[in-house]
Amino acid sequence: MGVYIYCIKEDHRYQSSIKSREFENQWFKLEKDGTVIVKGSNYKGYAWDGCSPKMKIKDVYIGTLEAVLNFDTAKSKTYYASLIHDVFYQFGKDIKLIVKRKEVDREFYIILKRDKFRFAGLYYTAVRLFGWIFWYT
């Protein structure tokens, strides 16, 4: 079982800049116009670990810090960026021929900037440097 700290129970839509490609499985869909739908309404919801890496020791998470509350969304400032990034990375093996890791990392950065996360550049640099470790796993 993974180290999950977030779970959505309803579908989440995001308008990405990844266009002219399509993919769908039971957990997410990429439409030709760039719309990404994370299917939280499946099973018990879509769960992810936020900004990676993390590990759990008893009931405590150790690893990359999540951001402070975004008062506009009532979620962490890294919540939506990590959701979109993680769903693409989770299925990287399935989409590697149609979506480049660089594009997914760029969406992560765009969402962090949109949500006014002060360390967007640092987190983006980290995923560019180390994301390859997780991309096809």
Phi, psi and omega per residue, in radians:
M1 nan 2.398 -3.122
G2 -1.302 3.047 3.083
V3 -1.665 1.675 -3.089
Y4 -1.854 2.366 3.077
I5 -2.102 -0.271 3.121
Y6 -2.199 2.680 3.062
C7 -2.668 2.259 3.036
I8 -1.843 2.481 -3.125
K9 -1.887 -0.092 3.106
E10 -2.184 2.724 3.112
D11 -1.103 2.497 3.095
H12 -2.083 2.263 3.132
R13 -1.872 2.433 3.094
Y14 -2.458 2.351 3.113
Q15 -1.620 1.832 -3.116
S16 -1.640 3.038 3.050
S17 -1.701 0.118 3.125
I18 -1.508 1.678 -3.006
K19 -2.002 2.915 3.070
S20 1.188 0.361 3.079
R21 -2.387 2.662 -3.133
E22 -2.310 2.557 3.056
F23 -2.768 2.565 3.022
E24 -2.706 2.410 2.955
N25 -2.469 -2.921 -3.063
Q26 -1.231 -0.281 -3.055
W27 -1.915 -0.438 3.077
F28 -2.724 2.827 -3.101
K29 -2.382 2.385 3.004
L30 -2.009 2.096 -3.134
E31 -1.688 2.788 -3.096
K32 -0.979 -0.549 -3.125
D33 -1.425 0.051 3.118
G34 1.680 -0.065 3.127
T35 -1.191 2.270 3.058
V36 -1.915 2.266 3.074
I37 -2.092 2.015 3.034
V38 -1.602 2.140 -2.990
K39 -1.550 1.455 3.126
G40 -1.355 -0.265 -3.101
S41 -1.412 -0.095 3.086
N42 -1.341 2.515 3.019
Y43 0.838 -2.089 3.135
K44 -1.793 0.200 -3.133
G45 1.910 2.899 3.095
Y46 -1.641 2.170 -3.109
A47 -1.996 2.554 3.104
W48 -2.651 2.949 -2.999
D49 -1.681 0.169 -3.094
G50 1.270 -2.570 3.134
C51 -1.313 2.216 -3.051
S52 -1.656 2.836 -0.029
P53 -1.534 2.780 3.083
K54 -2.492 2.690 2.965
M55 -2.442 2.751 -3.095
K56 -1.955 2.270 3.022
I57 -2.119 1.919 -3.006
K58 1.016 -2.048 3.140
D59 -1.912 0.424 -3.108
V60 -2.115 2.365 3.086
Y61 -1.667 2.333 3.092
I62 -2.091 2.327 3.108
G63 2.584 -2.687 -3.097
T64 -1.042 2.310 -3.084
L65 -1.311 2.515 2.989
E66 -1.526 2.805 -3.070
A67 -1.494 2.982 3.063
V68 -1.204 2.994 -3.106
L69 -1.162 2.347 2.979
N70 -1.642 1.958 -3.057
F71 -1.168 -0.369 3.107
D72 -1.262 -0.580 -3.081
T73 -1.914 -0.226 -3.061
A74 1.099 0.452 3.097
K75 -2.273 2.926 3.023
S76 -1.020 2.606 3.119
K77 -1.155 -0.245 3.097
T78 -1.779 -0.048 -3.033
Y79 -0.977 -1.029 -3.055
Y80 -1.249 -0.639 3.096
A81 -1.085 -0.770 -3.134
S82 -1.223 -0.567 3.091
L83 -1.059 -0.946 -3.107
I84 -1.136 -0.783 3.140
H85 -1.068 -0.807 -3.089
D86 -1.164 -0.670 -3.131
V87 -1.157 -0.672 3.077
F88 -1.168 -0.781 -3.137
Y89 -1.134 -0.679 -3.136
Q90 -1.019 -0.629 -3.114
F91 -1.924 0.428 3.130
G92 -0.960 -0.653 3.130
K93 -1.095 -0.613 -3.109
D94 -1.407 -0.471 -3.050
I95 -1.923 0.043 -3.026
K96 -0.983 -0.451 3.141
L97 -1.445 -0.262 -3.112
I98 -2.016 -0.346 -3.127
V99 -2.310 2.339 3.110
K100 -1.573 2.544 3.112
R101 -0.995 -0.666 3.128
K102 -0.999 -0.690 3.123
E103 -1.158 -0.727 -3.141
V104 -1.160 -0.742 3.103
D105 -1.099 -0.630 3.112
R106 -1.132 -0.702 3.088
E107 -1.087 -0.702 3.077
F108 -0.959 -0.853 -3.136
Y109 -1.111 -0.782 -3.138
I110 -1.008 -0.765 -3.127
I111 -1.219 -0.703 3.088
L112 -1.040 -0.745 3.113
K113 -1.158 -0.752 3.114
R114 -1.002 -0.694 -3.100
D115 -1.566 0.227 3.006
K116 1.029 0.727 3.083
F117 -1.449 2.074 -3.058
R118 -1.032 -0.539 -3.075
F119 -1.784 0.479 -3.122
A120 -0.960 -0.791 -3.136
G121 -1.080 -0.732 3.126
L122 -1.142 -0.803 3.140
Y123 -1.156 -0.664 3.096
Y124 -1.113 -0.783 3.112
T125 -1.047 -0.716 3.127
A126 -1.089 -0.752 -3.141
V127 -1.231 -0.544 3.085
R128 -1.206 -0.679 -3.116
L129 -1.326 -0.672 -2.996
F130 -2.028 -0.119 -3.087
G131 -1.064 -0.504 -3.136
W132 -1.005 -0.471 3.140
I133 -1.087 -0.595 -3.039
F134 -1.810 -0.224 -2.973
W135 -1.014 -0.798 -3.102
Y136 -1.796 0.162 -3.105
T137 -1.457 nan nan
